[in-house]
Amino acid sequence: MEDLLFCSRYPFTRKAKECAERIGIGLSSSVIEKAEKRLREAAVEGRIRKVAEIPEAMREELAVYATCRMIISSASSRYLIGRYAVAEAKRAREYLDSDELSKPENIDAVAEDLGLAFEKAEDGFLLPFWLYLPFTPRSLDYKLSNRQLAAGKVLVKRSERRRIIEEAVRIRIESSLPIKADFPKEIQEAGKRILGILPKLEASALRLDERDYPPCIRKLLEDLAMNANVPHIGRVALAIYLVNAGLSDDKIVDFFRHAPDFSEKITRYQVEHVRAKKYRMASCSTMDSWGLCVADCRCGNPLNYKESVHGKRLKAEGKKVE
């Protein structure tokens, strides 16, 4: 029972895979229907609800998880894969948080399964920096230069440990999809139905005029277009730039719509907040300290790029700067 509980909570682990093989995963209309519901929740709401922890439901949970992976692979959408991986990782984080007090051994087991060799320390946990770097959120708080480092190991708090595990879960799920296989007709049809609920990605909205956007902003927009996870500080910088560049809130929200963890309510609130507070665009040196600078354009501030770089080039060509 304890093994089944662990496996249903953390279906991405090797232990869960072995459990599913022992139980035997069979496709049924009920399992496919529940897998579709799980995917709809991930794609639309950005979260996956928990199920009742009774033996029958927990065994079915393993089948539903495996079926989700087949449906996603059949649909072959990078956007769906990103949204799903984020939602599964958030679900795992909820269980990790609850297990911190009641079943801390579960956190140890998940971390070990993901290859995260945490060592207990007086003030938290130690993690070798070569394991720390790939699995930490891209934010200033986790920047290695801002961390306590000794003997090649980084000190992290308990909550940070769970956040790192969450990121490792997301990466594992995202990197393991899509599966290459010939799927049954029922799975292919489910994949088509899921594709039908995804937002239509307007390619024209993401065509970038290289003469107008500075390289750092262009990179952030390209990452969003590729459904990549842009760090929080990058999203803030991008929102400030686009607001100051004169784009409407609706247009800016549409840019962020491609993010795997997109929430229209939160995004719109943040964009409106940036506009109301009249935040100033960060300088190039600040953008560099945030790890967002990608070129030596020397314009001082991303908002100066059009005039200082593009403008000088057009003037040299004898053309008017618009």
Residue frames relative to the residue before (quaternion, step in Angstrom):
aa qw qx qy qz dx dy dz
M 1.0000 0.0000 0.0000 0.0000 0.00 0.00 0.00
E 0.6568 0.5047 -0.3072 0.4686 3.59 0.97 -0.87
D 0.6351 0.5209 -0.3234 0.4698 3.58 1.02 -0.83
L 0.6621 0.5058 -0.3034 0.4623 3.59 0.92 -0.88
L 0.6219 0.5389 -0.3308 0.4620 3.57 1.04 -0.78
F 0.6592 0.5034 -0.2985 0.4722 3.57 0.89 -0.95
C 0.6945 0.4966 -0.2790 0.4395 3.59 0.83 -1.00
S 0.6666 0.4867 -0.3145 0.4689 3.59 0.99 -0.73
R 0.6501 0.5013 -0.3127 0.4777 3.58 1.13 -0.61
Y 0.7986 0.1697 -0.0542 0.5749 3.56 1.03 -0.84
P 0.0192 -0.8713 0.4903 -0.0095 3.61 0.60 1.17
F 0.5930 0.5822 -0.3539 0.4290 3.59 1.28 -0.17
T 0.5654 0.6227 -0.3798 0.3851 3.61 1.25 -0.17
R 0.6260 -0.5370 0.4079 0.3915 3.55 -1.26 0.39
K 0.6070 0.5601 -0.3431 0.4473 3.57 1.07 -0.74
A 0.6544 0.5039 -0.3088 0.4716 3.59 1.01 -0.80
K 0.6292 0.5331 -0.3316 0.4581 3.56 1.04 -0.76
E 0.6537 0.4989 -0.3056 0.4801 3.57 0.98 -0.86
C 0.6315 0.5302 -0.3251 0.4632 3.58 1.03 -0.81
A 0.6590 0.5113 -0.3064 0.4586 3.59 0.94 -0.89
E 0.6436 0.5184 -0.3206 0.4628 3.57 1.05 -0.76
R 0.6415 0.5148 -0.3221 0.4688 3.58 1.05 -0.73
I 0.6886 0.4798 -0.2761 0.4684 3.54 0.93 -0.94
G 0.3443 -0.7251 0.5141 0.3024 3.54 0.98 -0.91
I 0.1719 -0.8014 0.5690 0.0657 3.56 -0.60 1.18
G 0.0088 -0.8069 0.5903 -0.0210 3.55 -0.65 1.10
L 0.4113 -0.7007 0.5249 0.2537 3.56 -1.01 0.83
S 0.0718 0.7621 -0.6409 0.0582 3.53 -1.08 0.79
S 0.6488 -0.5152 0.3697 0.4207 3.57 -1.19 0.37
S 0.6317 0.5427 -0.3295 0.4448 3.58 1.08 -0.73
V 0.6677 0.4947 -0.2992 0.4691 3.59 0.93 -0.91
I 0.6541 0.5052 -0.3156 0.4662 3.59 0.94 -0.86
E 0.6386 0.5307 -0.3205 0.4558 3.57 0.99 -0.82
K 0.6864 0.4695 -0.2815 0.4787 3.57 0.95 -0.87
A 0.6145 0.5322 -0.3464 0.4681 3.58 1.11 -0.63
E 0.6283 0.5234 -0.3282 0.4729 3.57 1.02 -0.78
K 0.6421 0.5206 -0.3219 0.4616 3.57 0.96 -0.86
R 0.6379 0.5277 -0.3185 0.4618 3.57 0.98 -0.85
L 0.6805 0.4860 -0.2833 0.4695 3.58 0.95 -0.88
R 0.6202 0.5330 -0.3398 0.4646 3.57 1.06 -0.72
E 0.6334 0.5242 -0.3231 0.4687 3.57 0.98 -0.84
A 0.6690 0.5021 -0.2974 0.4603 3.57 0.94 -0.92
A 0.7144 0.4719 -0.2594 0.4468 3.57 0.86 -0.99
V 0.7650 0.3844 -0.1945 0.4787 3.58 0.88 -0.95
E 0.7975 0.3068 -0.1400 0.5002 3.57 0.83 -1.02
G 0.3979 -0.7350 0.4672 0.2884 3.58 1.19 -0.40
R 0.7232 0.3344 -0.2349 0.5568 3.57 1.23 0.41
I 0.2504 -0.7376 0.6077 0.1549 3.54 -1.34 0.37
R 0.3882 -0.7438 0.4981 0.2189 3.55 -0.72 1.06
K 0.5040 -0.6358 0.4984 0.3055 3.53 -1.22 0.56
V 0.3207 -0.7268 0.5698 0.2103 3.56 -1.26 0.39
A 0.6544 -0.5000 0.3856 0.4159 3.55 -1.28 0.32
E 0.3382 -0.7609 0.5201 0.1903 3.58 -0.87 0.94
I 0.3221 0.6749 -0.5786 0.3256 3.51 0.37 1.39
P 0.6929 -0.5367 0.2725 0.3970 3.60 -1.00 0.80
E 0.6823 0.4938 -0.3045 0.4449 3.60 0.79 -0.96
A 0.6821 0.4837 -0.2829 0.4698 3.58 0.91 -0.94
M 0.6614 0.5090 -0.3126 0.4537 3.60 0.99 -0.78
R 0.6318 0.5073 -0.3379 0.4788 3.60 1.04 -0.71
E 0.6586 0.5035 -0.3065 0.4677 3.57 0.98 -0.84
E 0.5741 0.6040 -0.3674 0.4131 3.57 1.14 -0.66
L 0.6396 0.5184 -0.3242 0.4660 3.59 1.01 -0.75
A 0.6525 0.5032 -0.3067 0.4763 3.57 1.03 -0.80
V 0.6424 0.5259 -0.3182 0.4577 3.58 1.00 -0.84
Y 0.6411 0.5237 -0.3238 0.4582 3.59 0.96 -0.87
A 0.6740 0.4871 -0.2988 0.4682 3.59 0.88 -0.93
T 0.6546 0.5115 -0.3097 0.4626 3.58 1.02 -0.76
C 0.5867 0.5661 -0.3564 0.4564 3.58 1.10 -0.69
R 0.6613 0.5133 -0.3045 0.4544 3.56 0.93 -0.89
M 0.6502 0.5044 -0.3159 0.4722 3.58 1.05 -0.71
I 0.6582 0.5102 -0.3108 0.4582 3.58 0.93 -0.89
I 0.6431 0.5190 -0.3150 0.4667 3.58 0.96 -0.89
S 0.6678 0.5051 -0.3005 0.4568 3.55 0.91 -0.92
S 0.6379 0.5157 -0.3209 0.4734 3.56 1.05 -0.74
A 0.6658 0.5052 -0.2960 0.4623 3.58 1.01 -0.85
S 0.1194 -0.8488 0.5037 0.1076 3.57 1.18 -0.70
S 0.4148 0.6727 -0.4981 0.3567 3.57 0.69 1.15
R 0.3992 -0.7229 0.5099 0.2409 3.57 -0.65 1.11
Y 0.6008 0.5594 -0.3573 0.4455 3.57 1.07 -0.69
L 0.6785 0.4869 -0.2897 0.4676 3.59 0.87 -0.96
I 0.6275 0.5342 -0.3364 0.4558 3.59 0.97 -0.81
G 0.6743 0.5008 -0.2957 0.4550 3.58 0.91 -0.91
R 0.6618 0.5028 -0.3018 0.4671 3.57 0.92 -0.92
Y 0.6690 0.5102 -0.2983 0.4507 3.55 0.94 -0.93
A 0.6548 0.5200 -0.3162 0.4483 3.59 0.90 -0.92
V 0.6473 0.5103 -0.3155 0.4702 3.58 0.98 -0.83
A 0.6778 0.5010 -0.2944 0.4505 3.59 0.90 -0.95
E 0.6496 0.4986 -0.3185 0.4775 3.61 0.98 -0.80
A 0.6473 0.5164 -0.3212 0.4596 3.59 1.00 -0.80
K 0.6436 0.5082 -0.3227 0.4727 3.59 1.01 -0.76
R 0.6240 0.5288 -0.3320 0.4699 3.58 1.03 -0.78
A 0.6468 0.5110 -0.3114 0.4727 3.57 0.96 -0.88
R 0.6346 0.5374 -0.3318 0.4455 3.59 1.00 -0.81
E 0.6148 0.5418 -0.3522 0.4522 3.61 1.01 -0.73
Y 0.6736 0.4752 -0.2921 0.4849 3.58 0.99 -0.83
L 0.6195 0.5410 -0.3411 0.4552 3.59 1.03 -0.75
D 0.6474 0.5228 -0.3149 0.4565 3.57 0.99 -0.85
S 0.6954 0.4586 -0.2814 0.4764 3.58 0.94 -0.86
D 0.6649 0.5069 -0.2998 0.4594 3.59 1.13 -0.64
E 0.4747 0.6958 -0.4337 0.3201 3.59 1.23 -0.36
L 0.7658 0.3366 -0.1811 0.5171 3.57 0.97 -0.83
S 0.7605 0.4129 -0.2145 0.4529 3.58 0.91 -0.91
K 0.8139 0.0403 0.0144 0.5795 3.60 0.98 -0.85
P 0.0607 -0.8477 0.5263 0.0249 3.63 0.52 1.11
E 0.5657 0.6005 -0.3860 0.4128 3.57 1.19 -0.46
N 0.5811 0.5787 -0.3715 0.4352 3.59 1.18 -0.50
I 0.6378 0.5165 -0.3271 0.4684 3.57 1.03 -0.77
D 0.6262 0.5293 -0.3285 0.4688 3.57 1.00 -0.80
A 0.6739 0.5105 -0.2921 0.4472 3.57 0.94 -0.94
V 0.6572 0.4968 -0.3115 0.4735 3.60 0.96 -0.84
A 0.6464 0.5205 -0.3189 0.4578 3.58 0.93 -0.90
E 0.6586 0.5039 -0.3062 0.4676 3.59 0.93 -0.90
D 0.6411 0.5318 -0.3224 0.4496 3.59 0.98 -0.84
L 0.7078 0.4438 -0.2456 0.4916 3.57 1.09 -0.73
G 0.5275 -0.6640 0.3901 0.3587 3.57 1.29 0.00
L 0.4860 0.6528 -0.4354 0.3847 3.56 1.24 0.43
A 0.1689 -0.8297 0.5298 0.0482 3.56 -0.23 1.34
F 0.0128 -0.8107 0.5838 -0.0429 3.57 0.22 1.29
E 0.1585 -0.7560 0.6276 0.0973 3.54 -1.14 0.75
K 0.4639 -0.6789 0.4856 0.2969 3.58 -0.87 0.87
A 0.0448 -0.7756 0.6296 -0.0013 3.52 -1.07 0.87
E 0.6994 -0.4821 0.3162 0.4224 3.56 -1.24 0.32
D 0.7907 0.2957 -0.1395 0.5175 3.59 0.96 -0.88
G 0.8097 -0.1008 0.0689 0.5740 3.61 1.17 0.26
F 0.6221 -0.5072 0.4147 0.4287 3.56 -0.75 -1.09
L 0.2974 -0.7263 0.5918 0.1839 3.53 -1.23 0.59
L 0.0300 -0.7860 0.6173 -0.0155 3.56 -1.02 0.89
P 0.5028 -0.6477 0.4673 0.3306 3.64 -0.79 0.95
F 0.5558 -0.6587 0.3881 0.3264 3.58 -0.86 0.95
W 0.6348 0.5341 -0.3444 0.4395 3.63 1.09 -0.59
L 0.6539 0.4270 -0.3107 0.5419 3.58 1.29 -0.21
Y 0.6007 0.5790 -0.3444 0.4304 3.57 1.15 -0.62
L 0.6882 0.5436 -0.2944 0.3798 3.57 0.77 -1.04
P 0.7235 0.4483 -0.2978 0.4323 3.69 0.74 -0.85
F 0.7851 0.3744 -0.1661 0.4646 3.59 1.09 -0.61
T 0.5534 0.5866 -0.4204 0.4158 3.59 1.15 0.40
P 0.5614 -0.5863 0.4541 0.3673 3.58 -1.12 0.65
R 0.4491 -0.6823 0.5034 0.2816 3.56 -1.06 0.71
S 0.3929 0.6786 -0.5254 0.3303 3.54 0.13 1.33
L 0.6771 -0.5093 0.3452 0.4038 3.54 -1.25 0.43
D 0.6167 0.5811 -0.3482 0.4009 3.58 1.00 -0.78
Y 0.7604 0.3662 -0.1916 0.5010 3.57 1.06 -0.72
K 0.3902 0.7234 -0.4851 0.2986 3.59 1.25 0.07
L 0.5474 -0.6711 0.3903 0.3125 3.57 -0.76 1.05
S 0.6424 0.5378 -0.3260 0.4380 3.59 1.03 -0.74
N 0.6969 0.4434 -0.2684 0.4956 3.59 1.24 -0.35
R 0.6182 0.5618 -0.3299 0.4398 3.58 1.31 0.13
Q 0.5018 -0.6054 0.5203 0.3333 3.54 -1.33 0.36
L 0.0082 -0.8204 0.5674 -0.0699 3.56 -0.50 1.25
A 0.1129 0.7842 -0.6008 0.1062 3.57 -0.85 1.01
A 0.8460 0.0108 -0.0500 0.5307 3.56 -0.89 1.00
G 0.7009 -0.4949 0.2648 0.4401 3.57 1.02 0.82
K 0.6619 0.4803 -0.3086 0.4857 3.58 1.27 0.23
V 0.3208 -0.7568 0.5495 0.1495 3.54 -1.07 0.88
L 0.3456 -0.7291 0.5525 0.2089 3.57 -0.94 0.89
V 0.0054 -0.7952 0.6058 -0.0258 3.59 -0.84 1.01
K 0.4879 -0.6451 0.5053 0.3008 3.55 -1.18 0.62
R 0.6921 -0.4703 0.3407 0.4286 3.57 -1.27 0.24
S 0.6738 0.4854 -0.2985 0.4704 3.58 0.90 -0.90
E 0.6411 0.5139 -0.3208 0.4712 3.59 1.07 -0.74
R 0.5875 0.5662 -0.3587 0.4534 3.56 1.10 -0.68
R 0.6797 0.4792 -0.2899 0.4737 3.59 0.90 -0.92
R 0.6329 0.5245 -0.3331 0.4620 3.60 1.06 -0.70
I 0.6369 0.5154 -0.3224 0.4741 3.58 1.03 -0.76
I 0.6331 0.5144 -0.3251 0.4784 3.58 1.00 -0.81
E 0.6210 0.5466 -0.3366 0.4498 3.58 0.97 -0.84
E 0.6726 0.4879 -0.2962 0.4710 3.59 0.91 -0.90
A 0.6365 0.5232 -0.3249 0.4642 3.59 1.03 -0.75
V 0.6098 0.5359 -0.3419 0.4734 3.60 1.10 -0.71
R 0.6514 0.5200 -0.3160 0.4532 3.57 0.89 -0.94
I 0.6772 0.4939 -0.2937 0.4596 3.56 0.87 -0.95
R 0.6414 0.5257 -0.3354 0.4470 3.60 0.93 -0.83
I 0.6943 0.4730 -0.2852 0.4614 3.58 0.80 -0.98
E 0.6804 0.5004 -0.2965 0.4458 3.57 0.86 -0.96
S 0.7099 0.4639 -0.2675 0.4574 3.59 0.93 -0.88
S 0.6652 0.5074 -0.3086 0.4526 3.59 1.21 -0.36
L 0.6838 0.4379 -0.2696 0.5176 3.58 1.31 -0.01
P 0.5820 -0.1679 -0.7937 -0.0560 1.57 -2.17 1.27
I 0.4840 -0.6139 0.5351 0.3203 3.54 -1.34 0.35
K 0.3000 -0.7470 0.5619 0.1905 3.58 -0.94 0.83
A 0.3490 0.7122 -0.5380 0.2857 3.56 -0.47 1.21
D 0.4679 -0.6147 0.5397 0.3346 3.54 -1.35 0.20
F 0.1695 -0.8310 0.5263 0.0616 3.55 -0.38 1.23
P 0.5929 -0.5727 0.4284 0.3702 3.58 -1.14 0.61
K 0.6744 -0.5145 0.3536 0.3942 3.55 -1.22 0.52
E 0.6333 0.5500 -0.3335 0.4304 3.60 0.99 -0.83
I 0.6518 0.5028 -0.3052 0.4787 3.58 1.06 -0.78
Q 0.6510 0.5182 -0.3134 0.4577 3.59 0.94 -0.86
E 0.6548 0.5021 -0.3123 0.4707 3.58 0.98 -0.80
A 0.6261 0.5240 -0.3297 0.4740 3.57 1.05 -0.77
G 0.6284 0.5431 -0.3247 0.4525 3.58 1.04 -0.80
K 0.6565 0.5048 -0.3062 0.4695 3.58 0.99 -0.82
R 0.6427 0.5191 -0.3300 0.4567 3.58 1.01 -0.76
I 0.6518 0.5072 -0.3148 0.4677 3.57 1.00 -0.80
L 0.6206 0.5399 -0.3409 0.4552 3.58 0.99 -0.78
G 0.6363 0.5734 -0.3161 0.4079 3.56 1.09 -0.74
I 0.7036 0.4467 -0.2720 0.4810 3.60 1.16 -0.46
L 0.5337 0.6374 -0.4127 0.3723 3.60 1.23 -0.20
P 0.5552 -0.6000 0.4425 0.3687 3.60 -1.08 0.60
K 0.4605 -0.6673 0.5102 0.2868 3.54 -1.03 0.80
L 0.2840 -0.7772 0.5406 0.1519 3.55 -0.61 1.13
E 0.2268 -0.7915 0.5566 0.1107 3.55 -0.45 1.21
A 0.3507 -0.7658 0.5011 0.1987 3.54 -0.33 1.27
S 0.6265 0.5664 -0.3494 0.4058 3.59 0.99 -0.77
A 0.6309 0.5536 -0.3364 0.4271 3.58 1.09 -0.67
L 0.7470 0.3781 -0.2091 0.5053 3.57 1.18 -0.46
R 0.4124 0.6627 -0.5138 0.3559 3.57 1.17 0.35
L 0.1925 -0.8245 0.5277 0.0685 3.54 -0.61 1.12
D 0.3196 -0.7137 0.5901 0.2008 3.53 -0.99 0.86
E 0.3402 -0.7873 0.4761 0.1943 3.56 -0.21 1.25
R 0.6211 0.5498 -0.3523 0.4334 3.59 1.17 -0.42
D 0.7210 0.4438 -0.2481 0.4708 3.59 1.17 -0.45
Y 0.7608 0.3722 -0.2063 0.4900 3.59 0.86 -0.92
P 0.4348 -0.6755 0.5204 0.2896 3.61 -0.92 0.85
P 0.6795 -0.5278 0.3187 0.3978 3.62 -1.13 0.56
C 0.6475 0.5287 -0.3346 0.4351 3.61 0.96 -0.81
I 0.6772 0.4721 -0.2867 0.4862 3.59 0.96 -0.85
R 0.6311 0.5362 -0.3310 0.4525 3.56 1.00 -0.79
K 0.6411 0.5218 -0.3222 0.4614 3.58 1.03 -0.81
L 0.6445 0.5154 -0.3236 0.4629 3.60 0.96 -0.82
L 0.6691 0.4934 -0.2970 0.4697 3.58 0.96 -0.84
E 0.6425 0.5144 -0.3205 0.4688 3.57 1.04 -0.78
D 0.6231 0.5315 -0.3379 0.4638 3.59 1.04 -0.75
L 0.6482 0.5048 -0.3173 0.4735 3.57 0.98 -0.83
A 0.6505 0.5275 -0.3156 0.4460 3.57 0.97 -0.85
M 0.7007 0.4348 -0.2503 0.5072 3.57 1.17 -0.64
N 0.4842 -0.6917 0.4072 0.3482 3.58 1.33 0.25
A 0.3735 0.7221 -0.4976 0.3023 3.58 1.14 0.60
N 0.5051 -0.6342 0.4896 0.3207 3.55 -1.21 0.51
V 0.1735 -0.7734 0.6046 0.0792 3.58 -0.52 1.20
P 0.5001 -0.6680 0.4470 0.3221 3.65 -0.82 0.91
H 0.6724 -0.5234 0.3428 0.3954 3.55 -1.19 0.59
I 0.6751 0.4904 -0.3111 0.4549 3.59 0.84 -0.93
G 0.6202 0.5374 -0.3369 0.4617 3.58 1.14 -0.62
R 0.6494 0.5113 -0.3149 0.4665 3.57 1.02 -0.78
V 0.6295 0.5247 -0.3308 0.4681 3.57 1.03 -0.80
A 0.6619 0.5075 -0.3028 0.4611 3.59 0.89 -0.97
L 0.6579 0.5111 -0.3079 0.4596 3.57 0.96 -0.86
A 0.6498 0.5135 -0.3181 0.4615 3.58 0.95 -0.87
I 0.6468 0.5143 -0.3188 0.4643 3.59 0.95 -0.87
Y 0.6508 0.5193 -0.3164 0.4546 3.58 0.93 -0.88
L 0.7060 0.4757 -0.2740 0.4475 3.58 0.79 -1.03
V 0.6102 0.5306 -0.3484 0.4741 3.59 1.09 -0.69
N 0.7067 0.4588 -0.2571 0.4732 3.57 0.89 -0.97
A 0.6323 0.5240 -0.3238 0.4699 3.56 1.24 -0.45
G 0.5909 -0.6381 0.3346 0.3630 3.58 1.31 0.00
L 0.4525 0.6837 -0.4664 0.3321 3.60 1.20 0.24
S 0.5154 -0.6384 0.4771 0.3150 3.56 -1.16 0.63
D 0.6559 -0.5042 0.3798 0.4141 3.59 -1.25 0.37
D 0.6442 0.5329 -0.3241 0.4427 3.59 0.94 -0.89
K 0.6628 0.5048 -0.3017 0.4636 3.58 0.93 -0.87
I 0.6593 0.5046 -0.3082 0.4644 3.57 0.96 -0.88
V 0.6364 0.5213 -0.3263 0.4656 3.59 0.94 -0.87
D 0.6295 0.5456 -0.3373 0.4385 3.60 1.01 -0.77
F 0.6042 0.5456 -0.3596 0.4560 3.60 1.07 -0.67
F 0.7227 0.4469 -0.2474 0.4656 3.58 0.89 -0.95
R 0.4772 0.6993 -0.4225 0.3238 3.57 1.25 -0.30
H 0.6574 0.5325 -0.2996 0.4410 3.60 1.19 -0.48
A 0.4954 0.6589 -0.4330 0.3647 3.61 1.25 -0.13
P 0.5708 -0.6336 0.3983 0.3377 3.62 -0.94 0.84
D 0.7706 0.3152 -0.1777 0.5247 3.59 1.04 -0.71
F 0.1996 0.8363 -0.4894 0.1459 3.58 1.20 0.58
S 0.0114 0.7405 -0.6716 0.0201 3.52 -1.09 0.91
E 0.3935 -0.7501 0.4711 0.2461 3.59 -0.43 1.16
K 0.6363 0.5461 -0.3339 0.4306 3.59 0.95 -0.84
I 0.6996 0.4593 -0.2670 0.4778 3.57 0.85 -1.00
T 0.6591 0.5213 -0.3106 0.4442 3.58 0.91 -0.94
R 0.6715 0.4933 -0.3039 0.4620 3.58 0.87 -0.94
Y 0.6267 0.5337 -0.3338 0.4593 3.58 0.99 -0.80
Q 0.6879 0.4904 -0.2878 0.4511 3.59 0.88 -0.95
V 0.6442 0.5086 -0.3225 0.4715 3.59 1.01 -0.79
E 0.6528 0.5034 -0.3066 0.4758 3.59 0.96 -0.88
H 0.6265 0.5359 -0.3274 0.4616 3.58 1.08 -0.74
V 0.6386 0.5211 -0.3185 0.4682 3.58 0.96 -0.89
R 0.6773 0.4901 -0.2946 0.4630 3.58 0.93 -0.89
A 0.6737 0.5110 -0.2988 0.4424 3.59 0.91 -0.94
K 0.7209 0.4368 -0.2388 0.4821 3.58 0.99 -0.86
K 0.2988 -0.7920 0.4805 0.2295 3.57 1.34 -0.21
Y 0.0722 0.8306 -0.5443 0.0923 3.54 0.87 1.01
R 0.3791 -0.7172 0.5422 0.2192 3.54 -1.06 0.82
M 0.5482 -0.6211 0.4542 0.3277 3.53 -1.15 0.70
A 0.4942 -0.6605 0.4816 0.2961 3.58 -0.97 0.88
S 0.5164 -0.6311 0.4798 0.3239 3.55 -1.13 0.65
C 0.6740 -0.4871 0.3630 0.4204 3.56 -1.28 0.28
S 0.6424 0.5230 -0.3351 0.4490 3.60 0.99 -0.78
T 0.6474 0.4979 -0.3161 0.4828 3.58 1.05 -0.72
M 0.6252 0.5291 -0.3304 0.4691 3.58 0.99 -0.83
D 0.6390 0.5223 -0.3180 0.4666 3.57 1.06 -0.77
S 0.6596 0.5032 -0.3111 0.4636 3.61 0.95 -0.85
W 0.6617 0.4853 -0.2952 0.4894 3.59 1.20 -0.52
G 0.4969 -0.6708 0.4199 0.3561 3.58 1.26 -0.09
L 0.5360 0.6532 -0.3821 0.3743 3.59 1.23 0.42
C 0.5620 0.5976 -0.3904 0.4179 3.59 1.25 -0.28
V 0.0847 -0.8294 0.5521 0.0088 3.59 -0.78 1.00
A 0.7871 0.1976 -0.1196 0.5719 3.62 1.23 -0.03
D 0.4312 -0.6861 0.5262 0.2578 3.55 -1.21 0.54
C 0.1090 0.8389 -0.5236 0.1014 3.59 0.54 1.18
R 0.2552 -0.8348 0.4643 0.1497 3.60 1.32 -0.20
C 0.3648 0.7343 -0.5007 0.2775 3.58 0.87 0.90
G 0.5282 -0.6714 0.3867 0.3475 3.60 1.29 -0.02
N 0.7731 -0.0832 0.1018 0.6205 3.53 1.03 -0.90
P 0.5728 -0.6261 0.3924 0.3549 3.62 -0.85 0.88
L 0.6382 0.5358 -0.3349 0.4399 3.61 1.06 -0.65
N 0.6492 0.5123 -0.3156 0.4653 3.60 1.24 -0.35
Y 0.4427 0.7504 -0.4310 0.2349 3.57 1.26 -0.33
K 0.6633 0.5317 -0.3283 0.4118 3.58 0.79 -0.99
E 0.7237 0.4301 -0.2479 0.4794 3.57 0.89 -0.93
S 0.7375 0.4579 -0.2481 0.4300 3.58 0.81 -1.02
V 0.7690 0.3013 -0.1766 0.5355 3.58 1.04 -0.69
H 0.7268 0.4067 -0.2347 0.5012 3.57 0.60 -1.15
G 0.6565 0.5302 -0.3149 0.4343 3.58 0.95 -0.89
K 0.6579 0.5038 -0.3099 0.4662 3.58 0.90 -0.90
R 0.6476 0.5226 -0.3281 0.4471 3.57 0.99 -0.81
L 0.6775 0.4864 -0.3002 0.4629 3.59 0.94 -0.89
K 0.6236 0.5355 -0.3414 0.4559 3.55 1.04 -0.74
A 0.6317 0.5344 -0.3163 0.4641 3.54 1.08 -0.80
E 0.6927 0.4476 -0.2596 0.5025 3.55 1.19 -0.67
G 0.5037 -0.6746 0.4094 0.3517 3.56 1.31 -0.02
K 0.5328 0.6232 -0.4065 0.4032 3.59 1.20 0.53
K 0.5421 -0.6201 0.4680 0.3202 3.56 -1.27 0.49
V 0.3587 -0.7092 0.5644 0.2233 3.56 -1.02 0.84
E 0.2608 -0.7849 0.5451 0.1368 3.58 -0.66 1.10
